């Protein structure tokens, strides 16, 4: 299965968590937005997208991205800007890029990222996970079973996709909150239990048994 590789370039944990919530089912890597080695990091591995916190003065981040592209990195970019950063925005000349003003939702960011990674919603078999009669579409953030859609909420999908794409490994509730909800989420760990219960009810008994409770630890998806 092919998972999209995404590099998050952001300095503070709150922004990283906000961006990360839009990354369900993706292979996410982190680097500081102010890191002078950003352009070199692009060449270490082939990333499908860079989501960069460019703040109010985006030109330095844009230059780092362009340096990486000029050195051979083939990557698209999503810039997160402060409102005052719009006037001084220098559009990248050597790579495809979109931007979003800070203050939007993770859902909006997720939609923009999908448009970047899957233009025209083109989906290949590599973006589909099949388990018995379940099909999980990583491109459109949808799930199907017995030929019909599973009516997941965004957060239910994010949790389900994370467990399915990290099968056969148990994750604690606290770690799931951090990876799926983000480090800035202040709700209780029982939120995970509620979402697991809802996911199981929507999957039906056969598939629900594969989402296992690991006593004293948390949950895993049996691949």
C-alpha positions in Angstrom: 0.0 0.0 0.0 1.3 3.4 -0.9 0.9 6.1 1.8 1.5 9.7 0.9 4.6 11.1 2.6 4.1 14.6 4.0 6.6 16.9 5.7 5.2 19.3 8.2 7.4 22.4 8.6 6.3 24.3 11.8 7.9 25.7 14.9 5.3 25.3 17.6 3.4 22.3 18.8 0.0 23.9 18.5 0.4 24.5 14.8 1.9 21.1 14.2 -1.0 19.4 15.9 -3.5 21.5 13.9 -1.9 20.5 10.7 -1.4 16.9 11.8 -5.2 16.5 12.3 -5.6 16.9 8.6 -3.1 14.1 7.9 -5.0 10.9 8.7 -3.7 7.9 6.9 -0.5 9.6 5.7 3.2 9.1 6.6 4.0 12.3 8.4 7.5 13.8 9.2 8.3 16.9 11.1 10.9 19.7 10.8 11.1 23.2 12.2 9.9 25.9 9.8 12.9 28.0 10.7 15.2 25.1 10.2 17.9 26.2 7.7 18.2 22.6 6.7 14.7 22.5 5.3 15.8 22.4 1.7 18.2 19.6 2.4 15.6 17.6 4.3 13.5 17.6 1.2 16.3 15.7 -0.6 16.6 13.1 2.2 13.4 11.4 1.1 10.8 11.9 -1.6 7.9 13.8 0.0 4.6 14.2 -1.9 3.7 17.4 -0.1 5.3 20.0 2.3 2.8 21.8 4.6 4.8 24.8 5.9 3.9 27.4 8.5 5.1 30.5 6.7 3.7 33.0 9.2 3.6 36.7 8.4 6.9 36.7 6.5 6.7 33.7 4.1 9.6 34.6 1.8 12.3 32.7 3.8 10.2 29.5 3.8 9.5 29.9 0.1 13.2 30.3 -0.6 14.0 27.1 1.3 11.4 25.2 -0.7 12.6 26.6 -3.9 16.2 25.7 -3.1 15.1 22.1 -2.4 13.2 22.1 -5.8 16.2 23.6 -7.6 18.4 20.8 -6.1 16.1 18.1 -7.5 13.3 17.6 -5.0 10.0 17.1 -6.7 7.4 18.3 -4.2 4.2 20.3 -3.9 3.7 22.8 -1.1 0.8 24.1 1.1 1.7 27.4 2.9 -0.1 28.4 6.1 0.0 32.2 6.4 -1.0 34.8 8.9 -3.4 37.4 7.4 -0.7 40.0 7.2 1.5 37.6 5.3 -0.7 37.8 2.2 0.6 41.1 1.1 4.2 40.0 1.2 3.7 36.6 -0.2 6.2 35.6 -2.9 4.6 32.8 -4.9 7.0 29.9 -5.4 8.3 29.9 -8.9 9.8 26.3 -9.0 7.1 24.2 -7.5 3.3 23.9 -7.3 1.9 25.6 -4.2 -1.4 26.5 -2.5 -1.9 28.6 0.6 -4.4 28.9 3.5 -4.8 31.7 6.0 -4.4 30.6 9.6 -7.6 30.4 11.5 -9.4 27.9 9.3 -10.4 24.4 10.4 -8.4 21.1 10.0 -11.3 20.0 7.8 -10.6 22.8 5.4 -6.9 22.1 5.4 -7.6 18.4 4.8 -9.7 19.3 1.7 -7.0 21.6 0.3 -4.4 18.9 0.9 -6.6 16.3 -0.9 -6.8 18.6 -3.9 -3.0 18.9 -3.9 -2.3 15.2 -3.5 -5.1 13.9 -5.6 -5.9 16.4 -8.4 -9.4 15.8 -9.8 -9.9 13.2 -7.1 -8.0 10.7 -9.3 -7.5 7.5 -7.1 -5.2 4.6 -7.9 -5.4 1.1 -6.3 -2.4 2.1 -4.2 -4.7 4.6 -2.3 -7.3 1.9 -1.5 -7.1 -0.5 1.5 -9.2 -3.6 1.2 -10.1 -5.8 4.2 -12.7 -8.4 3.4 -15.7 -6.4 2.2 -14.3 -3.1 3.6 -12.7 -0.6 1.3 -10.9 2.4 2.9 -10.2 5.2 0.4 -7.2 7.3 1.5 -7.7 9.8 -1.3 -11.3 10.8 -0.6 -11.4 10.1 3.1 -14.3 7.6 2.7 -15.0 4.0 3.6 -17.3 1.5 2.0 -18.6 -1.9 3.0 -20.9 -4.3 1.1 -20.9 -1.7 -1.7 -22.3 1.1 0.4 -20.7 4.1 2.2 -19.9 4.0 5.9 -21.1 7.2 7.5 -18.1 8.2 9.5 -17.6 11.6 11.0 -14.3 13.2 10.2 -12.8 12.3 13.6 -14.1 8.7 13.4 -12.5 8.3 10.0 -9.2 9.8 11.2 -9.1 7.3 14.1 -10.1 4.4 12.0 -7.7 5.2 9.2 -4.8 5.6 11.7 -5.5 2.1 13.3 -6.0 0.4 9.9 -2.8 1.9 8.4 -0.9 0.9 11.6 -2.3 -2.6 11.9 -1.3 -5.2 14.4 0.1 -2.7 16.9 -1.5 -1.7 20.1 -1.8 2.1 20.8 -2.7 3.6 24.2 -5.6 6.0 24.4 -3.2 8.8 25.3 -1.1 8.1 22.2 -4.1 7.9 20.0 -5.3 11.3 21.3 -1.9 12.8 20.5 -1.6 11.2 17.0 -5.2 11.7 15.9 -6.6 14.6 17.8 -3.4 16.5 18.3 -1.3 17.5 21.3 -3.4 20.6 21.9 -6.6 18.5 22.6 -7.7 18.9 26.2 -10.5 16.3 26.3 -10.3 13.1 28.3 -8.9 9.8 27.1 -12.3 8.3 27.2 -13.1 10.2 24.1 -11.2 7.4 22.3 -13.5 4.8 23.8 -16.6 6.7 22.6 -15.2 7.0 19.0 -14.2 3.3 19.0 -17.7 2.3 20.1 -19.3 4.4 17.3 -16.9 3.0 14.7 -17.6 -0.6 15.7 -21.4 0.0 15.5 -21.0 1.4 11.9 -18.7 -1.4 10.7 -21.0 -4.3 11.7 -20.1 -7.3 13.9 -17.6 -9.1 11.6 -15.3 -6.2 10.9 -15.9 -4.7 14.4 -14.2 -7.7 15.9 -11.0 -6.7 14.2 -10.8 -3.5 16.2 -9.6 -5.1 19.3 -9.4 -3.8 22.9 -6.0 -4.6 24.5 -6.6 -4.7 28.2 -4.4 -2.3 30.1 -3.1 -0.7 26.9 -5.7 0.6 24.4 -6.7 -0.6 20.9 -5.3 -2.2 17.8 -6.6 -3.2 14.3 -6.0 -6.8 13.5 -4.7 -6.8 9.9 
